Amino acid sequence: MDHECLKRRAAAAAVAEIADGMVLGLGTGSTAAFMITLLGERIKTEGLRVRGIPTSERTALAARAAGIPLTDFAQETAIDLAIDGADQITRDGLDLIKGLGGALLREKIVADAARRLVIMADASKLVETLSGIVPVEVVPFGWEATSRKIEALGGAPRLRSAADGVPYRSDGGNLILDCDFGAVPDPAPLDDALRRLVGVVETGFFLGRADLVLLAEETGVRRLARGE
C-alpha cells in the first residue's frame, strides 16, 4: 500500500471520531486534505452538523468546496476536536514536529484551543527521537539576526523559499526558517529557548499536545493514546 492510500486510511479513521454538533479544528497538509474530502462526504450523506475553524487559507478554501460550514474564534469559545497531521511523532510521549506545510502558528493556536487533538499519519512518521528539520516562524524584520541566534543554539537555519524562488510567507505574513538541529532527544529545553528569542513567533515543536495518534499501517490503523 502506497503512502497516499495510508494517508487516506488515517484520515478516514480520524473522520470517524467526529460526532454531530462538534466544533472542529481543521488541519493543513496532504493528510488533512483527505480528511476534508471525507468530512464533506459525511456531511452530504449523513446530514452531519459541524462547524470548522481552518488552520490555513488553503484549508479554508478546500473546506468551503467540500461543503463544510466554517466559523472562527469570534463565534466559538472552544474547539471540541482538532484533527491534523504531523511530520514526526515520537513513540513515547507523542511529541510532534509540525509545520513543513507552513501553517504551524495557526495549527498551534487551534491545537491549544482544542479539548482534544487527534493526529493522523502514516506509519513512516513514527520515530524514537525527534530529528531533522524544525520549522520556526519568524517576523520578517531582522530575520537575519534571528537566524544567527538560532545558529547559536546549535541549529542550521535555512530561509524557506516558495515555488517561484521568493521567500515563503505564512498566512500571517511571516517568514519560516527550516532549522536542522539533528537528533533532539529532549526537545522541551530547545523549544523554550527558541520561543524566548526576540523575533521568533512560534516553533514547529508540538510537545505534550496530542491526545490520540491514528497511525495507518498495511494491516490497519493503530491507535496510540497519550499516557498509555
Contacts in CASP RR format, 6 or more apart in sequence:
PFRMAT RR
TARGET T0000
AUTHOR 0000-0000-0000
METHOD contacts of the structure
MODEL  1
MDHECLKRRAAAAAVAEIADGMVLGLGTGSTAAFMITLLGERIKTEGLRV
RGIPTSERTALAARAAGIPLTDFAQETAIDLAIDGADQITRDGLDLIKGL
GGALLREKIVADAARRLVIMADASKLVETLSGIVPVEVVPFGWEATSRKI
EALGGAPRLRSAADGVPYRSDGGNLILDCDFGAVPDPAPLDDALRRLVGV
VETGFFLGRADLVLLAEETGVRRLARGE
1 9 0 8 1.000
1 218 0 8 1.000
3 122 0 8 1.000
3 124 0 8 1.000
6 122 0 8 1.000
6 123 0 8 1.000
6 216 0 8 1.000
6 217 0 8 1.000
6 218 0 8 1.000
7 30 0 8 1.000
7 31 0 8 1.000
7 34 0 8 1.000
7 120 0 8 1.000
7 121 0 8 1.000
7 122 0 8 1.000
7 216 0 8 1.000
8 34 0 8 1.000
8 38 0 8 1.000
9 216 0 8 1.000
9 220 0 8 1.000
9 221 0 8 1.000
10 31 0 8 1.000
10 34 0 8 1.000
10 120 0 8 1.000
10 121 0 8 1.000
10 122 0 8 1.000
10 214 0 8 1.000
10 215 0 8 1.000
10 216 0 8 1.000
10 221 0 8 1.000
11 31 0 8 1.000
11 32 0 8 1.000
11 34 0 8 1.000
11 35 0 8 1.000
11 37 0 8 1.000
11 38 0 8 1.000
11 120 0 8 1.000
12 34 0 8 1.000
12 38 0 8 1.000
13 120 0 8 1.000
13 214 0 8 1.000
13 216 0 8 1.000
13 221 0 8 1.000
14 35 0 8 1.000
14 83 0 8 1.000
14 118 0 8 1.000
14 120 0 8 1.000
14 214 0 8 1.000
15 35 0 8 1.000
15 38 0 8 1.000
15 39 0 8 1.000
15 42 0 8 1.000
15 83 0 8 1.000
17 81 0 8 1.000
17 83 0 8 1.000
17 118 0 8 1.000
17 212 0 8 1.000
18 24 0 8 1.000
18 39 0 8 1.000
18 42 0 8 1.000
18 48 0 8 1.000
18 50 0 8 1.000
18 81 0 8 1.000
18 83 0 8 1.000
20 48 0 8 1.000
20 49 0 8 1.000
20 50 0 8 1.000
21 48 0 8 1.000
21 49 0 8 1.000
21 50 0 8 1.000
21 51 0 8 1.000
21 80 0 8 1.000
22 50 0 8 1.000
22 51 0 8 1.000
22 80 0 8 1.000
22 81 0 8 1.000
23 50 0 8 1.000
23 51 0 8 1.000
23 52 0 8 1.000
23 53 0 8 1.000
23 71 0 8 1.000
23 76 0 8 1.000
23 78 0 8 1.000
23 79 0 8 1.000
23 80 0 8 1.000
23 81 0 8 1.000
24 39 0 8 1.000
24 50 0 8 1.000
24 51 0 8 1.000
24 52 0 8 1.000
24 53 0 8 1.000
24 79 0 8 1.000
24 80 0 8 1.000
24 81 0 8 1.000
24 82 0 8 1.000
24 83 0 8 1.000
25 52 0 8 1.000
25 53 0 8 1.000
25 54 0 8 1.000
25 55 0 8 1.000
25 79 0 8 1.000
25 81 0 8 1.000
25 82 0 8 1.000
25 83 0 8 1.000
25 84 0 8 1.000
25 110 0 8 1.000
25 114 0 8 1.000
26 32 0 8 1.000
26 35 0 8 1.000
26 36 0 8 1.000
26 52 0 8 1.000
26 53 0 8 1.000
26 54 0 8 1.000
26 55 0 8 1.000
26 59 0 8 1.000
26 63 0 8 1.000
26 68 0 8 1.000
26 83 0 8 1.000
27 35 0 8 1.000
27 54 0 8 1.000
27 55 0 8 1.000
27 56 0 8 1.000
27 59 0 8 1.000
27 82 0 8 1.000
27 83 0 8 1.000
27 84 0 8 1.000
27 85 0 8 1.000
27 103 0 8 1.000
27 107 0 8 1.000
27 110 0 8 1.000
28 54 0 8 1.000
28 55 0 8 1.000
28 56 0 8 1.000
28 58 0 8 1.000
28 59 0 8 1.000
28 84 0 8 1.000
28 101 0 8 1.000
28 102 0 8 1.000
28 103 0 8 1.000
28 106 0 8 1.000
28 107 0 8 1.000
29 59 0 8 1.000
29 85 0 8 1.000
29 101 0 8 1.000
29 103 0 8 1.000
31 85 0 8 1.000
31 120 0 8 1.000
31 121 0 8 1.000
31 122 0 8 1.000
32 59 0 8 1.000
32 83 0 8 1.000
32 84 0 8 1.000
32 85 0 8 1.000
32 120 0 8 1.000
33 62 0 8 1.000
35 83 0 8 1.000
35 120 0 8 1.000
36 59 0 8 1.000
36 62 0 8 1.000
36 63 0 8 1.000
36 66 0 8 1.000
36 68 0 8 1.000
37 62 0 8 1.000
37 66 0 8 1.000
39 48 0 8 1.000
39 50 0 8 1.000
39 66 0 8 1.000
39 68 0 8 1.000
40 66 0 8 1.000
40 67 0 8 1.000
40 68 0 8 1.000
42 48 0 8 1.000
43 50 0 8 1.000
43 66 0 8 1.000
43 67 0 8 1.000
43 68 0 8 1.000
44 67 0 8 1.000
50 68 0 8 1.000
50 69 0 8 1.000
51 69 0 8 1.000
51 70 0 8 1.000
51 71 0 8 1.000
51 75 0 8 1.000
51 76 0 8 1.000
52 63 0 8 1.000
52 68 0 8 1.000
52 69 0 8 1.000
52 70 0 8 1.000
52 71 0 8 1.000
53 70 0 8 1.000
53 71 0 8 1.000
53 72 0 8 1.000
53 73 0 8 1.000
53 76 0 8 1.000
53 79 0 8 1.000
53 110 0 8 1.000
54 60 0 8 1.000
54 63 0 8 1.000
54 70 0 8 1.000
54 106 0 8 1.000
55 84 0 8 1.000
55 103 0 8 1.000
55 106 0 8 1.000
55 107 0 8 1.000
55 109 0 8 1.000
55 110 0 8 1.000
56 102 0 8 1.000
56 103 0 8 1.000
56 106 0 8 1.000
56 171 0 8 1.000
57 171 0 8 1.000
59 103 0 8 1.000
60 70 0 8 1.000
63 70 0 8 1.000
64 70 0 8 1.000
73 113 0 8 1.000
78 113 0 8 1.000
78 114 0 8 1.000
78 115 0 8 1.000
79 110 0 8 1.000
79 113 0 8 1.000
79 114 0 8 1.000
79 115 0 8 1.000
80 114 0 8 1.000
80 115 0 8 1.000
80 116 0 8 1.000
81 114 0 8 1.000
81 115 0 8 1.000
81 116 0 8 1.000
81 117 0 8 1.000
81 118 0 8 1.000
82 110 0 8 1.000
82 111 0 8 1.000
82 113 0 8 1.000
82 114 0 8 1.000
82 116 0 8 1.000
82 117 0 8 1.000
82 118 0 8 1.000
83 118 0 8 1.000
83 119 0 8 1.000
83 120 0 8 1.000
84 98 0 8 1.000
84 107 0 8 1.000
84 110 0 8 1.000
84 111 0 8 1.000
84 117 0 8 1.000
84 118 0 8 1.000
84 119 0 8 1.000
84 120 0 8 1.000
85 98 0 8 1.000
85 119 0 8 1.000
85 120 0 8 1.000
85 121 0 8 1.000
86 96 0 8 1.000
86 97 0 8 1.000
86 98 0 8 1.000
86 119 0 8 1.000
86 121 0 8 1.000
86 125 0 8 1.000
86 206 0 8 1.000
86 210 0 8 1.000
86 213 0 8 1.000
87 96 0 8 1.000
87 97 0 8 1.000
87 98 0 8 1.000
87 99 0 8 1.000
87 100 0 8 1.000
87 125 0 8 1.000
87 133 0 8 1.000
88 96 0 8 1.000
88 97 0 8 1.000
88 125 0 8 1.000
88 127 0 8 1.000
88 130 0 8 1.000
88 131 0 8 1.000
88 132 0 8 1.000
89 95 0 8 1.000
89 96 0 8 1.000
89 119 0 8 1.000
89 121 0 8 1.000
89 125 0 8 1.000
89 126 0 8 1.000
89 127 0 8 1.000
89 210 0 8 1.000
89 213 0 8 1.000
89 215 0 8 1.000
89 224 0 8 1.000
90 96 0 8 1.000
90 126 0 8 1.000
90 127 0 8 1.000
90 128 0 8 1.000
90 129 0 8 1.000
90 130 0 8 1.000
91 126 0 8 1.000
91 127 0 8 1.000
91 128 0 8 1.000
91 224 0 8 1.000
92 128 0 8 1.000
93 208 0 8 1.000
93 226 0 8 1.000
93 227 0 8 1.000
94 119 0 8 1.000
94 208 0 8 1.000
94 210 0 8 1.000
94 213 0 8 1.000
94 224 0 8 1.000
94 226 0 8 1.000
95 130 0 8 1.000
95 187 0 8 1.000
95 205 0 8 1.000
95 206 0 8 1.000
95 207 0 8 1.000
95 208 0 8 1.000
95 210 0 8 1.000
96 119 0 8 1.000
96 204 0 8 1.000
96 205 0 8 1.000
96 206 0 8 1.000
96 207 0 8 1.000
96 209 0 8 1.000
96 210 0 8 1.000
97 130 0 8 1.000
97 132 0 8 1.000
97 133 0 8 1.000
97 134 0 8 1.000
97 135 0 8 1.000
97 204 0 8 1.000
97 205 0 8 1.000
97 206 0 8 1.000
98 104 0 8 1.000
98 107 0 8 1.000
98 108 0 8 1.000
98 135 0 8 1.000
98 204 0 8 1.000
98 206 0 8 1.000
99 107 0 8 1.000
99 135 0 8 1.000
99 176 0 8 1.000
99 204 0 8 1.000
100 133 0 8 1.000
100 135 0 8 1.000
100 178 0 8 1.000
101 135 0 8 1.000
102 135 0 8 1.000
102 137 0 8 1.000
102 160 0 8 1.000
102 168 0 8 1.000
102 170 0 8 1.000
102 176 0 8 1.000
103 170 0 8 1.000
103 171 0 8 1.000
104 135 0 8 1.000
104 137 0 8 1.000
104 170 0 8 1.000
104 176 0 8 1.000
104 202 0 8 1.000
104 203 0 8 1.000
104 204 0 8 1.000
105 137 0 8 1.000
105 170 0 8 1.000
105 172 0 8 1.000
105 174 0 8 1.000
105 201 0 8 1.000
105 202 0 8 1.000
106 171 0 8 1.000
107 206 0 8 1.000
108 202 0 8 1.000
108 204 0 8 1.000
108 206 0 8 1.000
111 117 0 8 1.000
111 206 0 8 1.000
111 209 0 8 1.000
112 209 0 8 1.000
116 211 0 8 1.000
116 212 0 8 1.000
117 209 0 8 1.000
117 210 0 8 1.000
117 211 0 8 1.000
117 212 0 8 1.000
118 210 0 8 1.000
118 211 0 8 1.000
118 212 0 8 1.000
118 213 0 8 1.000
118 214 0 8 1.000
119 210 0 8 1.000
119 212 0 8 1.000
119 213 0 8 1.000
119 214 0 8 1.000
120 213 0 8 1.000
120 214 0 8 1.000
120 216 0 8 1.000
121 213 0 8 1.000
121 214 0 8 1.000
121 215 0 8 1.000
121 216 0 8 1.000
122 215 0 8 1.000
122 216 0 8 1.000
122 217 0 8 1.000
123 215 0 8 1.000
123 216 0 8 1.000
123 217 0 8 1.000
123 218 0 8 1.000
123 222 0 8 1.000
125 215 0 8 1.000
126 215 0 8 1.000
129 183 0 8 1.000
129 184 0 8 1.000
129 185 0 8 1.000
130 183 0 8 1.000
130 184 0 8 1.000
130 185 0 8 1.000
130 187 0 8 1.000
130 205 0 8 1.000
131 181 0 8 1.000
131 182 0 8 1.000
131 183 0 8 1.000
131 184 0 8 1.000
132 180 0 8 1.000
132 181 0 8 1.000
132 182 0 8 1.000
132 183 0 8 1.000
133 178 0 8 1.000
133 179 0 8 1.000
133 180 0 8 1.000
134 178 0 8 1.000
134 179 0 8 1.000
134 180 0 8 1.000
134 181 0 8 1.000
134 184 0 8 1.000
134 203 0 8 1.000
134 204 0 8 1.000
134 205 0 8 1.000
135 160 0 8 1.000
135 176 0 8 1.000
135 177 0 8 1.000
135 178 0 8 1.000
135 179 0 8 1.000
135 203 0 8 1.000
135 204 0 8 1.000
136 150 0 8 1.000
136 157 0 8 1.000
136 176 0 8 1.000
136 177 0 8 1.000
136 178 0 8 1.000
136 179 0 8 1.000
136 194 0 8 1.000
136 200 0 8 1.000
136 202 0 8 1.000
136 203 0 8 1.000
136 204 0 8 1.000
137 170 0 8 1.000
137 174 0 8 1.000
137 175 0 8 1.000
137 176 0 8 1.000
137 200 0 8 1.000
137 201 0 8 1.000
137 202 0 8 1.000
137 203 0 8 1.000
138 146 0 8 1.000
138 147 0 8 1.000
138 174 0 8 1.000
138 175 0 8 1.000
138 176 0 8 1.000
138 177 0 8 1.000
138 199 0 8 1.000
138 200 0 8 1.000
138 201 0 8 1.000
139 146 0 8 1.000
139 174 0 8 1.000
139 175 0 8 1.000
139 199 0 8 1.000
139 201 0 8 1.000
140 173 0 8 1.000
140 174 0 8 1.000
140 175 0 8 1.000
142 199 0 8 1.000
143 159 0 8 1.000
143 175 0 8 1.000
143 177 0 8 1.000
143 199 0 8 1.000
146 177 0 8 1.000
146 197 0 8 1.000
146 198 0 8 1.000
146 199 0 8 1.000
146 200 0 8 1.000
147 157 0 8 1.000
147 159 0 8 1.000
147 177 0 8 1.000
149 197 0 8 1.000
149 198 0 8 1.000
150 157 0 8 1.000
150 177 0 8 1.000
150 179 0 8 1.000
150 194 0 8 1.000
150 197 0 8 1.000
150 200 0 8 1.000
151 157 0 8 1.000
153 181 0 8 1.000
153 190 0 8 1.000
153 193 0 8 1.000
153 194 0 8 1.000
154 181 0 8 1.000
155 179 0 8 1.000
155 180 0 8 1.000
155 181 0 8 1.000
156 179 0 8 1.000
156 180 0 8 1.000
156 181 0 8 1.000
157 177 0 8 1.000
157 178 0 8 1.000
157 179 0 8 1.000
157 180 0 8 1.000
158 177 0 8 1.000
158 178 0 8 1.000
158 179 0 8 1.000
158 180 0 8 1.000
159 167 0 8 1.000
159 175 0 8 1.000
159 176 0 8 1.000
159 177 0 8 1.000
159 178 0 8 1.000
160 167 0 8 1.000
160 168 0 8 1.000
160 175 0 8 1.000
160 176 0 8 1.000
160 177 0 8 1.000
160 178 0 8 1.000
161 167 0 8 1.000
161 168 0 8 1.000
162 168 0 8 1.000
162 169 0 8 1.000
167 175 0 8 1.000
168 175 0 8 1.000
168 176 0 8 1.000
169 175 0 8 1.000
170 176 0 8 1.000
174 201 0 8 1.000
181 190 0 8 1.000
184 190 0 8 1.000
187 205 0 8 1.000
187 207 0 8 1.000
188 207 0 8 1.000
190 205 0 8 1.000
191 203 0 8 1.000
191 205 0 8 1.000
191 207 0 8 1.000
194 200 0 8 1.000
194 203 0 8 1.000
194 205 0 8 1.000
195 202 0 8 1.000
195 203 0 8 1.000
208 226 0 8 1.000
210 226 0 8 1.000
211 225 0 8 1.000
211 226 0 8 1.000
212 223 0 8 1.000
212 224 0 8 1.000
212 225 0 8 1.000
212 226 0 8 1.000
213 223 0 8 1.000
213 224 0 8 1.000
213 225 0 8 1.000
214 221 0 8 1.000
214 222 0 8 1.000
214 223 0 8 1.000
215 221 0 8 1.000
215 222 0 8 1.000
215 223 0 8 1.000
215 224 0 8 1.000
END
